[in-house]
């Protein structure tokens, strides 16, 4: 089952499709907060985020600040495929 939450032209900043999630932020600090909130919310329901499958892509920023999950840096990528759409 696919449920589209993020639609063009809205102010929503996340998209959920089955077991995939994309977080969008305007700053690295915002992404840190969202990642921490997601990790805490998942823990409340007994879920864990798979760090090995979690990636971050920074666009239009020179920030070298790491985004973490379970106190480890998330791997950064320059491109990725999400629901058969290639992002770069």
PDB file of N, CA, C and O in Angstrom:
ATOM      1  N   UNK A   1       0.839  -1.171   0.000  1.00  0.00           N
ATOM      2  CA  UNK A   1       0.000   0.000   0.000  1.00  0.00           C
ATOM      3  C   UNK A   1       0.890   1.242   0.000  1.00  0.00           C
ATOM      4  O   UNK A   1       1.781   1.373   0.839  1.00  0.00           O
ATOM      5  N   UNK A   2       0.650   2.131  -0.921  1.00  0.00           N
ATOM      6  CA  UNK A   2       1.384   3.381  -0.963  1.00  0.00           C
ATOM      7  C   UNK A   2       0.486   4.503  -0.474  1.00  0.00           C
ATOM      8  O   UNK A   2      -0.684   4.600  -0.844  1.00  0.00           O
ATOM      9  N   UNK A   3       1.060   5.334   0.356  1.00  0.00           N
ATOM     10  CA  UNK A   3       0.321   6.485   0.856  1.00  0.00           C
ATOM     11  C   UNK A   3       1.174   7.716   0.616  1.00  0.00           C
ATOM     12  O   UNK A   3       2.250   7.855   1.198  1.00  0.00           O
ATOM     13  N   UNK A   4       0.711   8.580  -0.212  1.00  0.00           N
ATOM     14  CA  UNK A   4       1.484   9.773  -0.524  1.00  0.00           C
ATOM     15  C   UNK A   4       1.098  10.883   0.440  1.00  0.00           C
ATOM     16  O   UNK A   4      -0.071  11.255   0.547  1.00  0.00           O
ATOM     17  N   UNK A   5       2.088  11.402   1.134  1.00  0.00           N
ATOM     18  CA  UNK A   5       1.845  12.470   2.095  1.00  0.00           C
ATOM     19  C   UNK A   5       2.398  13.788   1.575  1.00  0.00           C
ATOM     20  O   UNK A   5       1.805  14.842   1.809  1.00  0.00           O
ATOM     21  N   UNK A   6       3.516  13.745   0.879  1.00  0.00           N
ATOM     22  CA  UNK A   6       4.161  14.971   0.409  1.00  0.00           C
ATOM     23  C   UNK A   6       3.711  15.262  -1.017  1.00  0.00           C
ATOM     24  O   UNK A   6       3.995  14.480  -1.924  1.00  0.00           O
ATOM     25  N   UNK A   7       3.023  16.361  -1.225  1.00  0.00           N
ATOM     26  CA  UNK A   7       2.553  16.717  -2.551  1.00  0.00           C
ATOM     27  C   UNK A   7       3.137  18.054  -2.960  1.00  0.00           C
ATOM     28  O   UNK A   7       3.360  18.928  -2.123  1.00  0.00           O
ATOM     29  N   UNK A   8       3.380  18.207  -4.237  1.00  0.00           N
ATOM     30  CA  UNK A   8       3.972  19.439  -4.751  1.00  0.00           C
ATOM     31  C   UNK A   8       3.124  20.637  -4.341  1.00  0.00           C
ATOM     32  O   UNK A   8       1.894  20.588  -4.372  1.00  0.00           O
ATOM     33  N   UNK A   9       3.800  21.700  -3.962  1.00  0.00           N
ATOM     34  CA  UNK A   9       3.109  22.930  -3.634  1.00  0.00           C
ATOM     35  C   UNK A   9       2.640  23.030  -2.200  1.00  0.00           C
ATOM     36  O   UNK A   9       2.087  24.057  -1.806  1.00  0.00           O
ATOM     37  N   UNK A  10       2.847  21.981  -1.402  1.00  0.00           N
ATOM     38  CA  UNK A  10       2.434  22.055   0.003  1.00  0.00           C
ATOM     39  C   UNK A  10       3.647  22.342   0.864  1.00  0.00           C
ATOM     40  O   UNK A  10       4.782  22.271   0.392  1.00  0.00           O
ATOM     41  N   UNK A  11       3.411  22.665   2.119  1.00  0.00           N
ATOM     42  CA  UNK A  11       4.504  22.943   3.042  1.00  0.00           C
ATOM     43  C   UNK A  11       4.918  21.708   3.815  1.00  0.00           C
ATOM     44  O   UNK A  11       5.747  21.811   4.718  1.00  0.00           O
ATOM     45  N   UNK A  12       4.374  20.551   3.496  1.00  0.00           N
ATOM     46  CA  UNK A  12       4.779  19.330   4.187  1.00  0.00           C
ATOM     47  C   UNK A  12       6.216  19.005   3.811  1.00  0.00           C
ATOM     48  O   UNK A  12       6.657  19.302   2.701  1.00  0.00           O
ATOM     49  N   UNK A  13       6.943  18.396   4.736  1.00  0.00           N
ATOM     50  CA  UNK A  13       8.351  18.175   4.496  1.00  0.00           C
ATOM     51  C   UNK A  13       8.777  16.732   4.718  1.00  0.00           C
ATOM     52  O   UNK A  13       9.896  16.477   5.161  1.00  0.00           O
ATOM     53  N   UNK A  14       7.914  15.808   4.421  1.00  0.00           N
ATOM     54  CA  UNK A  14       8.268  14.407   4.482  1.00  0.00           C
ATOM     55  C   UNK A  14       7.356  13.627   3.533  1.00  0.00           C
ATOM     56  O   UNK A  14       6.270  14.083   3.173  1.00  0.00           O
ATOM     57  N   UNK A  15       7.820  12.453   3.143  1.00  0.00           N
ATOM     58  CA  UNK A  15       7.017  11.581   2.293  1.00  0.00           C
ATOM     59  C   UNK A  15       7.140  10.160   2.826  1.00  0.00           C
ATOM     60  O   UNK A  15       8.228   9.732   3.211  1.00  0.00           O
ATOM     61  N   UNK A  16       6.039   9.437   2.848  1.00  0.00           N
ATOM     62  CA  UNK A  16       6.051   8.073   3.343  1.00  0.00           C
ATOM     63  C   UNK A  16       5.435   7.167   2.280  1.00  0.00           C
ATOM     64  O   UNK A  16       4.323   7.412   1.812  1.00  0.00           O
ATOM     65  N   UNK A  17       6.158   6.134   1.910  1.00  0.00           N
ATOM     66  CA  UNK A  17       5.664   5.132   0.979  1.00  0.00           C
ATOM     67  C   UNK A  17       5.974   3.775   1.586  1.00  0.00           C
ATOM     68  O   UNK A  17       7.137   3.376   1.654  1.00  0.00           O
ATOM     69  N   UNK A  18       4.945   3.062   2.028  1.00  0.00           N
ATOM     70  CA  UNK A  18       5.109   1.738   2.636  1.00  0.00           C
ATOM     71  C   UNK A  18       6.164   1.795   3.737  1.00  0.00           C
ATOM     72  O   UNK A  18       5.923   2.382   4.792  1.00  0.00           O
ATOM     73  N   UNK A  19       7.328   1.193   3.504  1.00  0.00           N
ATOM     74  CA  UNK A  19       8.351   1.189   4.553  1.00  0.00           C
ATOM     75  C   UNK A  19       9.490   2.161   4.256  1.00  0.00           C
ATOM     76  O   UNK A  19      10.562   2.055   4.852  1.00  0.00           O
ATOM     77  N   UNK A  20       9.274   3.100   3.350  1.00  0.00           N
ATOM     78  CA  UNK A  20      10.289   4.110   3.026  1.00  0.00           C
ATOM     79  C   UNK A  20       9.874   5.464   3.570  1.00  0.00           C
ATOM     80  O   UNK A  20       8.686   5.773   3.661  1.00  0.00           O
ATOM     81  N   UNK A  21      10.850   6.257   3.923  1.00  0.00           N
ATOM     82  CA  UNK A  21      10.592   7.587   4.457  1.00  0.00           C
ATOM     83  C   UNK A  21      11.661   8.528   3.937  1.00  0.00           C
ATOM     84  O   UNK A  21      12.843   8.183   3.912  1.00  0.00           O
ATOM     85  N   UNK A  22      11.252   9.705   3.525  1.00  0.00           N
ATOM     86  CA  UNK A  22      12.186  10.748   3.121  1.00  0.00           C
ATOM     87  C   UNK A  22      11.916  11.979   3.961  1.00  0.00           C
ATOM     88  O   UNK A  22      10.780  12.448   4.037  1.00  0.00           O
ATOM     89  N   UNK A  23      12.953  12.505   4.592  1.00  0.00           N
ATOM     90  CA  UNK A  23      12.849  13.742   5.360  1.00  0.00           C
ATOM     91  C   UNK A  23      13.510  14.856   4.558  1.00  0.00           C
ATOM     92  O   UNK A  23      14.603  14.674   4.022  1.00  0.00           O
ATOM     93  N   UNK A  24      12.862  15.990   4.477  1.00  0.00           N
ATOM     94  CA  UNK A  24      13.408  17.141   3.770  1.00  0.00           C
ATOM     95  C   UNK A  24      13.582  18.278   4.756  1.00  0.00           C
ATOM     96  O   UNK A  24      12.716  18.506   5.600  1.00  0.00           O
ATOM     97  N   UNK A  25      14.685  18.990   4.659  1.00  0.00           N
ATOM     98  CA  UNK A  25      14.963  20.099   5.570  1.00  0.00           C
ATOM     99  C   UNK A  25      15.649  21.226   4.826  1.00  0.00           C
ATOM    100  O   UNK A  25      16.279  21.017   3.789  1.00  0.00           O
ATOM    101  N   UNK A  26      15.516  22.431   5.376  1.00  0.00           N
ATOM    102  CA  UNK A  26      16.180  23.591   4.806  1.00  0.00           C
ATOM    103  C   UNK A  26      17.563  23.809   5.411  1.00  0.00           C
ATOM    104  O   UNK A  26      18.340  24.617   4.902  1.00  0.00           O
ATOM    105  N   UNK A  27      17.877  23.100   6.488  1.00  0.00           N
ATOM    106  CA  UNK A  27      19.193  23.251   7.111  1.00  0.00           C
ATOM    107  C   UNK A  27      19.612  21.925   7.740  1.00  0.00           C
ATOM    108  O   UNK A  27      18.785  21.055   8.013  1.00  0.00           O
ATOM    109  N   UNK A  28      20.905  21.798   7.961  1.00  0.00           N
ATOM    110  CA  UNK A  28      21.417  20.596   8.611  1.00  0.00           C
ATOM    111  C   UNK A  28      20.896  20.515  10.045  1.00  0.00           C
ATOM    112  O   UNK A  28      20.592  19.425  10.529  1.00  0.00           O
ATOM    113  N   UNK A  29      20.792  21.644  10.720  1.00  0.00           N
ATOM    114  CA  UNK A  29      20.259  21.631  12.091  1.00  0.00           C
ATOM    115  C   UNK A  29      18.830  21.117  12.124  1.00  0.00           C
ATOM    116  O   UNK A  29      18.475  20.338  13.009  1.00  0.00           O
ATOM    117  N   UNK A  30      18.002  21.540  11.171  1.00  0.00           N
ATOM    118  CA  UNK A  30      16.631  21.025  11.091  1.00  0.00           C
ATOM    119  C   UNK A  30      16.629  19.516  10.865  1.00  0.00           C
ATOM    120  O   UNK A  30      15.812  18.797  11.440  1.00  0.00           O
ATOM    121  N   UNK A  31      17.544  19.043  10.028  1.00  0.00           N
ATOM    122  CA  UNK A  31      17.614  17.607   9.760  1.00  0.00           C
ATOM    123  C   UNK A  31      18.040  16.849  11.011  1.00  0.00           C
ATOM    124  O   UNK A  31      17.543  15.752  11.266  1.00  0.00           O
ATOM    125  N   UNK A  32      18.945  17.415  11.788  1.00  0.00           N
ATOM    126  CA  UNK A  32      19.349  16.775  13.043  1.00  0.00           C
ATOM    127  C   UNK A  32      18.158  16.611  13.974  1.00  0.00           C
ATOM    128  O   UNK A  32      17.974  15.552  14.573  1.00  0.00           O
ATOM    129  N   UNK A  33      17.356  17.649  14.094  1.00  0.00           N
ATOM    130  CA  UNK A  33      16.168  17.593  14.958  1.00  0.00           C
ATOM    131  C   UNK A  33      15.189  16.545  14.441  1.00  0.00           C
ATOM    132  O   UNK A  33      14.675  15.737  15.214  1.00  0.00           O
ATOM    133  N   UNK A  34      14.930  16.559  13.130  1.00  0.00           N
ATOM    134  CA  UNK A  34      13.977  15.600  12.557  1.00  0.00           C
ATOM    135  C   UNK A  34      14.462  14.163  12.722  1.00  0.00           C
ATOM    136  O   UNK A  34      13.670  13.269  13.017  1.00  0.00           O
ATOM    137  N   UNK A  35      15.747  13.944  12.536  1.00  0.00           N
ATOM    138  CA  UNK A  35      16.298  12.596  12.674  1.00  0.00           C
ATOM    139  C   UNK A  35      16.180  12.119  14.119  1.00  0.00           C
ATOM    140  O   UNK A  35      15.819  10.968  14.367  1.00  0.00           O
ATOM    141  N   UNK A  36      16.483  13.002  15.072  1.00  0.00           N
ATOM    142  CA  UNK A  36      16.356  12.639  16.487  1.00  0.00           C
ATOM    143  C   UNK A  36      14.900  12.366  16.854  1.00  0.00           C
ATOM    144  O   UNK A  36      14.610  11.419  17.584  1.00  0.00           O
ATOM    145  N   UNK A  37      13.985  13.193  16.351  1.00  0.00           N
ATOM    146  CA  UNK A  37      12.555  12.981  16.618  1.00  0.00           C
ATOM    147  C   UNK A  37      12.075  11.660  16.022  1.00  0.00           C
ATOM    148  O   UNK A  37      11.321  10.923  16.657  1.00  0.00           O
ATOM    149  N   UNK A  38      12.511  11.368  14.813  1.00  0.00           N
ATOM    150  CA  UNK A  38      12.124  10.113  14.169  1.00  0.00           C
ATOM    151  C   UNK A  38      12.642   8.920  14.964  1.00  0.00           C
ATOM    152  O   UNK A  38      11.913   7.955  15.197  1.00  0.00           O
ATOM    153  N   UNK A  39      13.890   8.992  15.374  1.00  0.00           N
ATOM    154  CA  UNK A  39      14.481   7.897  16.145  1.00  0.00           C
ATOM    155  C   UNK A  39      13.730   7.685  17.462  1.00  0.00           C
ATOM    156  O   UNK A  39      13.472   6.545  17.850  1.00  0.00           O
ATOM    157  N   UNK A  40      13.379   8.767  18.147  1.00  0.00           N
ATOM    158  CA  UNK A  40      12.643   8.666  19.409  1.00  0.00           C
ATOM    159  C   UNK A  40      11.235   8.111  19.187  1.00  0.00           C
ATOM    160  O   UNK A  40      10.770   7.268  19.955  1.00  0.00           O
ATOM    161  N   UNK A  41      10.561   8.580  18.145  1.00  0.00           N
ATOM    162  CA  UNK A  41       9.204   8.099  17.845  1.00  0.00           C
ATOM    163  C   UNK A  41       9.212   6.621  17.473  1.00  0.00           C
ATOM    164  O   UNK A  41       8.334   5.864  17.887  1.00  0.00           O
ATOM    165  N   UNK A  42      10.195   6.221  16.701  1.00  0.00           N
ATOM    166  CA  UNK A  42      10.300   4.816  16.324  1.00  0.00           C
ATOM    167  C   UNK A  42      10.512   3.947  17.557  1.00  0.00           C
ATOM    168  O   UNK A  42       9.905   2.883  17.685  1.00  0.00           O
ATOM    169  N   UNK A  43      11.364   4.397  18.454  1.00  0.00           N
ATOM    170  CA  UNK A  43      11.651   3.632  19.670  1.00  0.00           C
ATOM    171  C   UNK A  43      10.398   3.449  20.525  1.00  0.00           C
ATOM    172  O   UNK A  43      10.217   2.403  21.148  1.00  0.00           O
ATOM    173  N   UNK A  44       9.534   4.466  20.554  1.00  0.00           N
ATOM    174  CA  UNK A  44       8.297   4.360  21.338  1.00  0.00           C
ATOM    175  C   UNK A  44       7.383   3.258  20.836  1.00  0.00           C
ATOM    176  O   UNK A  44       6.603   2.694  21.603  1.00  0.00           O
ATOM    177  N   UNK A  45       7.477   2.950  19.554  1.00  0.00           N
ATOM    178  CA  UNK A  45       6.626   1.909  18.973  1.00  0.00           C
ATOM    179  C   UNK A  45       7.364   0.586  18.803  1.00  0.00           C
ATOM    180  O   UNK A  45       6.825  -0.365  18.238  1.00  0.00           O
ATOM    181  N   UNK A  46       8.610   0.532  19.298  1.00  0.00           N
ATOM    182  CA  UNK A  46       9.378  -0.706  19.211  1.00  0.00           C
ATOM    183  C   UNK A  46      10.101  -0.893  17.889  1.00  0.00           C
ATOM    184  O   UNK A  46      10.592  -1.985  17.600  1.00  0.00           O
ATOM    185  N   UNK A  47      10.172   0.151  17.090  1.00  0.00           N
ATOM    186  CA  UNK A  47      10.856   0.059  15.798  1.00  0.00           C
ATOM    187  C   UNK A  47      12.266   0.610  15.899  1.00  0.00           C
ATOM    188  O   UNK A  47      12.555   1.468  16.734  1.00  0.00           O
ATOM    189  N   UNK A  48      13.142   0.106  15.035  1.00  0.00           N
ATOM    190  CA  UNK A  48      14.498   0.628  14.939  1.00  0.00           C
ATOM    191  C   UNK A  48      14.754   1.027  13.494  1.00  0.00           C
ATOM    192  O   UNK A  48      14.285   0.365  12.568  1.00  0.00           O
ATOM    193  N   UNK A  49      15.491   2.100  13.306  1.00  0.00           N
ATOM    194  CA  UNK A  49      15.854   2.549  11.970  1.00  0.00           C
ATOM    195  C   UNK A  49      17.147   1.850  11.583  1.00  0.00           C
ATOM    196  O   UNK A  49      18.117   1.865  12.341  1.00  0.00           O
ATOM    197  N   UNK A  50      17.161   1.244  10.415  1.00  0.00           N
ATOM    198  CA  UNK A  50      18.343   0.534   9.943  1.00  0.00           C
ATOM    199  C   UNK A  50      19.366   1.545   9.442  1.00  0.00           C
ATOM    200  O   UNK A  50      19.201   2.124   8.368  1.00  0.00           O
ATOM    201  N   UNK A  51      20.422   1.754  10.223  1.00  0.00           N
ATOM    202  CA  UNK A  51      21.438   2.744   9.865  1.00  0.00           C
ATOM    203  C   UNK A  51      22.138   2.392   8.566  1.00  0.00           C
ATOM    204  O   UNK A  51      22.514   3.287   7.808  1.00  0.00           O
ATOM    205  N   UNK A  52      22.324   1.099   8.290  1.00  0.00           N
ATOM    206  CA  UNK A  52      23.009   0.689   7.062  1.00  0.00           C
ATOM    207  C   UNK A  52      22.220   1.045   5.809  1.00  0.00           C
ATOM    208  O   UNK A  52      22.799   1.215   4.737  1.00  0.00           O
ATOM    209  N   UNK A  53      20.910   1.156   5.939  1.00  0.00           N
ATOM    210  CA  UNK A  53      20.069   1.506   4.790  1.00  0.00           C
ATOM    211  C   UNK A  53      19.719   2.990   4.753  1.00  0.00           C
ATOM    212  O   UNK A  53      19.053   3.453   3.827  1.00  0.00           O
ATOM    213  N   UNK A  54      20.172   3.736   5.764  1.00  0.00           N
ATOM    214  CA  UNK A  54      19.850   5.154   5.865  1.00  0.00           C
ATOM    215  C   UNK A  54      20.963   5.984   5.240  1.00  0.00           C
ATOM    216  O   UNK A  54      22.140   5.777   5.536  1.00  0.00           O
ATOM    217  N   UNK A  55      20.591   6.918   4.381  1.00  0.00           N
ATOM    218  CA  UNK A  55      21.553   7.783   3.686  1.00  0.00           C
ATOM    219  C   UNK A  55      21.084   9.225   3.776  1.00  0.00           C
ATOM    220  O   UNK A  55      19.907   9.500   4.006  1.00  0.00           O
ATOM    221  N   UNK A  56      22.027  10.139   3.589  1.00  0.00           N
ATOM    222  CA  UNK A  56      21.696  11.557   3.551  1.00  0.00           C
ATOM    223  C   UNK A  56      22.313  12.164   2.302  1.00  0.00           C
ATOM    224  O   UNK A  56      23.429  11.822   1.910  1.00  0.00           O
ATOM    225  N   UNK A  57      21.568  13.066   1.689  1.00  0.00           N
ATOM    226  CA  UNK A  57      22.076  13.802   0.539  1.00  0.00           C
ATOM    227  C   UNK A  57      21.882  15.283   0.814  1.00  0.00           C
ATOM    228  O   UNK A  57      20.753  15.744   0.983  1.00  0.00           O
ATOM    229  N   UNK A  58      22.975  16.029   0.860  1.00  0.00           N
ATOM    230  CA  UNK A  58      22.917  17.467   1.087  1.00  0.00           C
ATOM    231  C   UNK A  58      22.925  18.160  -0.270  1.00  0.00           C
ATOM    232  O   UNK A  58      23.728  17.843  -1.147  1.00  0.00           O
ATOM    233  N   UNK A  59      22.013  19.111  -0.417  1.00  0.00           N
ATOM    234  CA  UNK A  59      21.893  19.843  -1.674  1.00  0.00           C
ATOM    235  C   UNK A  59      22.024  21.330  -1.371  1.00  0.00           C
ATOM    236  O   UNK A  59      21.397  21.839  -0.442  1.00  0.00           O
ATOM    237  N   UNK A  60      22.826  22.012  -2.144  1.00  0.00           N
ATOM    238  CA  UNK A  60      23.005  23.462  -2.018  1.00  0.00           C
ATOM    239  C   UNK A  60      23.436  23.879  -0.614  1.00  0.00           C
ATOM    240  O   UNK A  60      22.904  24.835  -0.050  1.00  0.00           O
ATOM    241  N   UNK A  61      24.403  23.156  -0.058  1.00  0.00           N
ATOM    242  CA  UNK A  61      24.963  23.534   1.233  1.00  0.00           C
ATOM    243  C   UNK A  61      26.438  23.177   1.252  1.00  0.00           C
ATOM    244  O   UNK A  61      26.864  22.208   0.624  1.00  0.00           O
ATOM    245  N   UNK A  62      27.196  23.957   1.965  1.00  0.00           N
ATOM    246  CA  UNK A  62      28.614  23.673   2.159  1.00  0.00           C
ATOM    247  C   UNK A  62      28.870  23.093   3.538  1.00  0.00           C
ATOM    248  O   UNK A  62      30.023  22.886   3.918  1.00  0.00           O
ATOM    249  N   UNK A  63      27.823  22.832   4.285  1.00  0.00           N
ATOM    250  CA  UNK A  63      27.963  22.347   5.653  1.00  0.00           C
ATOM    251  C   UNK A  63      28.620  20.969   5.677  1.00  0.00           C
ATOM    252  O   UNK A  63      28.256  20.069   4.921  1.00  0.00           O
ATOM    253  N   UNK A  64      29.582  20.839   6.556  1.00  0.00           N
ATOM    254  CA  UNK A  64      30.228  19.540   6.744  1.00  0.00           C
ATOM    255  C   UNK A  64      29.728  18.861   8.017  1.00  0.00           C
ATOM    256  O   UNK A  64      30.221  17.802   8.404  1.00  0.00           O
ATOM    257  N   UNK A  65      28.745  19.483   8.659  1.00  0.00           N
ATOM    258  CA  UNK A  65      28.185  18.938   9.895  1.00  0.00           C
ATOM    259  C   UNK A  65      27.514  17.605   9.614  1.00  0.00           C
ATOM    260  O   UNK A  65      26.702  17.489   8.696  1.00  0.00           O
ATOM    261  N   UNK A  66      27.856  16.606  10.405  1.00  0.00           N
ATOM    262  CA  UNK A  66      27.300  15.268  10.212  1.00  0.00           C
ATOM    263  C   UNK A  66      25.897  15.180  10.811  1.00  0.00           C
ATOM    264  O   UNK A  66      25.597  15.813  11.823  1.00  0.00           O
ATOM    265  N   UNK A  67      25.056  14.393  10.174  1.00  0.00           N
ATOM    266  CA  UNK A  67      23.748  14.042  10.719  1.00  0.00           C
ATOM    267  C   UNK A  67      23.908  12.635  11.280  1.00  0.00           C
ATOM    268  O   UNK A  67      24.471  11.758  10.624  1.00  0.00           O
ATOM    269  N   UNK A  68      23.411  12.424  12.495  1.00  0.00           N
ATOM    270  CA  UNK A  68      23.653  11.150  13.169  1.00  0.00           C
ATOM    271  C   UNK A  68      22.371  10.365  13.407  1.00  0.00           C
ATOM    272  O   UNK A  68      21.264  10.903  13.431  1.00  0.00           O
ATOM    273  N   UNK A  69      22.575   9.090  13.579  1.00  0.00           N
ATOM    274  CA  UNK A  69      21.521   8.151  13.926  1.00  0.00           C
ATOM    275  C   UNK A  69      22.151   7.167  14.902  1.00  0.00           C
ATOM    276  O   UNK A  69      23.163   6.542  14.584  1.00  0.00           O
ATOM    277  N   UNK A  70      21.572   7.026  16.071  1.00  0.00           N
ATOM    278  CA  UNK A  70      22.127   6.155  17.120  1.00  0.00           C
ATOM    279  C   UNK A  70      23.577   6.548  17.410  1.00  0.00           C
ATOM    280  O   UNK A  70      24.437   5.689  17.607  1.00  0.00           O
ATOM    281  N   UNK A  71      23.832   7.853  17.431  1.00  0.00           N
ATOM    282  CA  UNK A  71      25.149   8.420  17.737  1.00  0.00           C
ATOM    283  C   UNK A  71      26.233   8.089  16.717  1.00  0.00           C
ATOM    284  O   UNK A  71      27.417   8.257  17.010  1.00  0.00           O
ATOM    285  N   UNK A  72      25.861   7.627  15.534  1.00  0.00           N
ATOM    286  CA  UNK A  72      26.799   7.377  14.444  1.00  0.00           C
ATOM    287  C   UNK A  72      26.427   8.263  13.263  1.00  0.00           C
ATOM    288  O   UNK A  72      25.248   8.527  13.025  1.00  0.00           O
ATOM    289  N   UNK A  73      27.421   8.715  12.533  1.00  0.00           N
ATOM    290  CA  UNK A  73      27.155   9.537  11.349  1.00  0.00           C
ATOM    291  C   UNK A  73      26.440   8.729  10.278  1.00  0.00           C
ATOM    292  O   UNK A  73      26.746   7.558  10.055  1.00  0.00           O
ATOM    293  N   UNK A  74      25.488   9.371   9.622  1.00  0.00           N
ATOM    294  CA  UNK A  74      24.780   8.750   8.503  1.00  0.00           C
ATOM    295  C   UNK A  74      25.626   8.944   7.245  1.00  0.00           C
ATOM    296  O   UNK A  74      26.165  10.028   7.019  1.00  0.00           O
ATOM    297  N   UNK A  75      25.743   7.907   6.435  1.00  0.00           N
ATOM    298  CA  UNK A  75      26.514   7.987   5.187  1.00  0.00           C
ATOM    299  C   UNK A  75      25.917   9.032   4.255  1.00  0.00           C
ATOM    300  O   UNK A  75      24.701   9.094   4.075  1.00  0.00           O
ATOM    301  N   UNK A  76      26.783   9.851   3.665  1.00  0.00           N
ATOM    302  CA  UNK A  76      26.345  10.848   2.692  1.00  0.00           C
ATOM    303  C   UNK A  76      26.519  10.303   1.284  1.00  0.00           C
ATOM    304  O   UNK A  76      27.502   9.625   0.984  1.00  0.00           O
ATOM    305  N   UNK A  77      25.549  10.609   0.422  1.00  0.00           N
ATOM    306  CA  UNK A  77      25.598  10.186  -0.976  1.00  0.00           C
ATOM    307  C   UNK A  77      25.401  11.410  -1.870  1.00  0.00           C
ATOM    308  O   UNK A  77      24.878  12.434  -1.431  1.00  0.00           O
ATOM    309  N   UNK A  78      25.818  11.292  -3.110  1.00  0.00           N
ATOM    310  CA  UNK A  78      25.664  12.369  -4.083  1.00  0.00           C
ATOM    311  C   UNK A  78      24.429  12.173  -4.958  1.00  0.00           C
ATOM    312  O   UNK A  78      23.963  13.108  -5.609  1.00  0.00           O
ATOM    313  N   UNK A  79      23.904  10.946  -4.968  1.00  0.00           N
ATOM    314  CA  UNK A  79      22.702  10.632  -5.744  1.00  0.00           C
ATOM    315  C   UNK A  79      22.055   9.392  -5.138  1.00  0.00           C
ATOM    316  O   UNK A  79      22.705   8.625  -4.428  1.00  0.00           O
ATOM    317  N   UNK A  80      20.763   9.203  -5.426  1.00  0.00           N
ATOM    318  CA  UNK A  80      20.072   8.008  -4.949  1.00  0.00           C
ATOM    319  C   UNK A  80      18.819   7.784  -5.776  1.00  0.00           C
ATOM    320  O   UNK A  80      18.353   8.680  -6.480  1.00  0.00           O
ATOM    321  N   UNK A  81      18.286   6.589  -5.683  1.00  0.00           N
ATOM    322  CA  UNK A  81      17.034   6.244  -6.353  1.00  0.00           C
ATOM    323  C   UNK A  81      15.979   6.035  -5.285  1.00  0.00           C
ATOM    324  O   UNK A  81      16.189   5.282  -4.335  1.00  0.00           O
ATOM    325  N   UNK A  82      14.843   6.700  -5.439  1.00  0.00           N
ATOM    326  CA  UNK A  82      13.741   6.588  -4.493  1.00  0.00           C
ATOM    327  C   UNK A  82      12.480   6.331  -5.292  1.00  0.00           C
ATOM    328  O   UNK A  82      12.046   7.179  -6.072  1.00  0.00           O
ATOM    329  N   UNK A  83      11.893   5.163  -5.097  1.00  0.00           N
ATOM    330  CA  UNK A  83      10.697   4.769  -5.830  1.00  0.00           C
ATOM    331  C   UNK A  83      10.911   4.916  -7.330  1.00  0.00           C
ATOM    332  O   UNK A  83      10.072   5.459  -8.049  1.00  0.00           O
ATOM    333  N   UNK A  84      12.052   4.420  -7.778  1.00  0.00           N
ATOM    334  CA  UNK A  84      12.422   4.389  -9.194  1.00  0.00           C
ATOM    335  C   UNK A  84      12.657   5.765  -9.800  1.00  0.00           C
ATOM    336  O   UNK A  84      12.704   5.900 -11.023  1.00  0.00           O
ATOM    337  N   UNK A  85      12.805   6.792  -8.963  1.00  0.00           N
ATOM    338  CA  UNK A  85      13.137   8.140  -9.442  1.00  0.00           C
ATOM    339  C   UNK A  85      14.555   8.419  -9.014  1.00  0.00           C
ATOM    340  O   UNK A  85      14.895   8.260  -7.841  1.00  0.00           O
ATOM    341  N   UNK A  86      15.386   8.834  -9.948  1.00  0.00           N
ATOM    342  CA  UNK A  86      16.795   9.097  -9.675  1.00  0.00           C
ATOM    343  C   UNK A  86      16.959  10.547  -9.273  1.00  0.00           C
ATOM    344  O   UNK A  86      16.566  11.444 -10.018  1.00  0.00           O
ATOM    345  N   UNK A  87      17.528  10.790  -8.117  1.00  0.00           N
ATOM    346  CA  UNK A  87      17.748  12.134  -7.580  1.00  0.00           C
ATOM    347  C   UNK A  87      19.239  12.417  -7.572  1.00  0.00           C
ATOM    348  O   UNK A  87      20.031  11.546  -7.215  1.00  0.00           O
ATOM    349  N   UNK A  88      19.632  13.622  -7.959  1.00  0.00           N
ATOM    350  CA  UNK A  88      21.040  14.006  -7.920  1.00  0.00           C
ATOM    351  C   UNK A  88      21.180  15.487  -7.803  1.00  0.00           C
ATOM    352  O   UNK A  88      22.299  15.999  -7.756  1.00  0.00           O
TER     353      UNK A  88
END
